[in-house]
Amino acid sequence: MKQRLPILTLVFTLGAFVSTSSFAKANRYTVVGDDEKAIEKALSSVGGKKEKSYQHLKGVATYLSQGQAKQLEEMLGENGKVIRDEFFQAIPPMEAEIQGKPSGGGGGTPAQVVPWGVSAVRAPQAWAYARGAGAIVCVVDSGIDMDHPDLAANILIGANYIDGTTWDDGNGHGTHVAGTIAALDNTIGVVGIAPEAKLIASRVLDNRGNGTCGDMADGILGCLDLRDQVDPGHLNGLVINMSFNSNCAGWELVEAATQTANAAGAFQAAAAGNYSFYSFIRPAVFANVHPATAVNQDLTFASFSNWGFVPGVHEGWTAPGNNILSLWKGGGTRTDSGTSMSTAHVSGVAALMYSAQSLGVGAIDIGLPYEQQGFGLVDALTTVLNH
């Protein structure tokens, strides 16, 4: 497979956030700082204005020219930071190119099957010990189909961190990820790895799969807030699934958010990337985030997957990622490929870890180099028996 190079696609829209008359000369920025009123005042003095406040990230989004941004940074000094934060393609290449074929018509209700990935990580064998009860998984993505008959009963709450409107999935990617993690064990669609785990939808990607690092950071922090709303006593384990690419100019915002989530005790899994090279994309490279690489159905390494596990540096696993059948927006199912799908398998097994109150995520050595498989193929059975 020809090596893919990461390309950050800048997407400009005249949507709700853009009101400047000099749109062609303006770029999106996130201005972080503790005093929002002071930031707004400084923005006004350089001819800019707040486009939105973040819900949890301390700061505002705005559109400025480079000159205005420089003036603002000088004016704020140590009281704020001005970070370029354009929209870009956040769903990794290959997945965003709509690989795979529909398998349920996007609204049909095919008879339930167990996808090969769910079987490969030995989830069915683990269900005798744990099925996900006692775990909450926050899917930071394009939303979740809130009415999907194979998911709705497991969805607790959701929020939109792009514009505060619906968290219903307008793309499909988030629903696919959620299905692998926690699709219901019923008579339709697929069954997830942790069919009794509960889900939180944190929407940070638009209908095209585009996003900004500011919104991603806000959504990760939002997972903690939403968890507090539905589980104020923190009686359930929290998993945060990040099947996206945050190799954007404002990546440090996302890194800081993952640090906060780690301090709050969340297990965080992230996609290794679909660029076929030795390096993980952000946020998989961040400390305390668990990377997920991809394998094929015969457990060979997937040609599209990034790799690069280093002992003592990255704590992560490989997982099924090629031709993965899961759910899709509109009520049906679809087959898709990518390390996003691998990440969902890791998150599902992590949910079983919390459900079984085990000591950690287990794995099986499948004979790949450590740099490709990390601790090995993530495994549900050894996870739930790890006491």
HELIX and SHEET records of a PDB file:
HELIX    1   1 PHE A   23  LYS A   25  5                                   3    
HELIX    2   2 GLU A   36  SER A   45  1                                  10    
HELIX    3   3 GLN A   66  LEU A   76  1                                  11    
HELIX    4   4 GLY A   77  ASN A   79  5                                   3    
HELIX    5   5 TRP A  116  ALA A  120  1                                   5    
HELIX    6   6 ALA A  123  ALA A  126  1                                   4    
HELIX    7   7 ALA A  152  ASN A  154  5                                   3    
HELIX    8   8 HIS A  173  ALA A  182  1                                  10    
HELIX    9   9 CYS A  213  VAL A  230  1                                  18    
HELIX   10  10 TRP A  251  ALA A  263  1                                  13    
HELIX   11  11 THR A  339  ALA A  356  1                                  18    
HELIX   12  12 TYR A  370  GLN A  373  1                                   4    
HELIX   13  13 ALA A  380  VAL A  384  1                                   5    
SHEET    1   A 4 LYS A  50  SER A  53  0                                        
SHEET    2   A 4 GLY A  59  LEU A  64 -1                                        
SHEET    3   A 4 ASN A  27  VAL A  32 -1                                        
SHEET    4   A 4 LYS A  81  ARG A  84 -1                                        
SHEET    1   B 2 PHE A  88  GLN A  89  0                                        
SHEET    2   B 2 ASN A 210  GLY A 211 -1                                        
SHEET    1   C 7 ILE A 155  ASN A 160  0                                        
SHEET    2   C 7 LYS A 198  ARG A 203  1                                        
SHEET    3   C 7 ALA A 135  ASP A 141  1                                        
SHEET    4   C 7 GLY A 237  MET A 242  1                                        
SHEET    5   C 7 PHE A 267  ALA A 271  1                                        
SHEET    6   C 7 HIS A 290  VAL A 295  1                                        
SHEET    7   C 7 TRP A 317  PRO A 320  1                                        
SHEET    1   D 2 ILE A 324  LEU A 327  0                                        
SHEET    2   D 2 THR A 333  ASP A 336 -1                                        
SHEET    1   E 2 GLY A 362  ILE A 364  0                                        
SHEET    2   E 2 LEU A 377  ASP A 379 -1                                        
END                                                                             
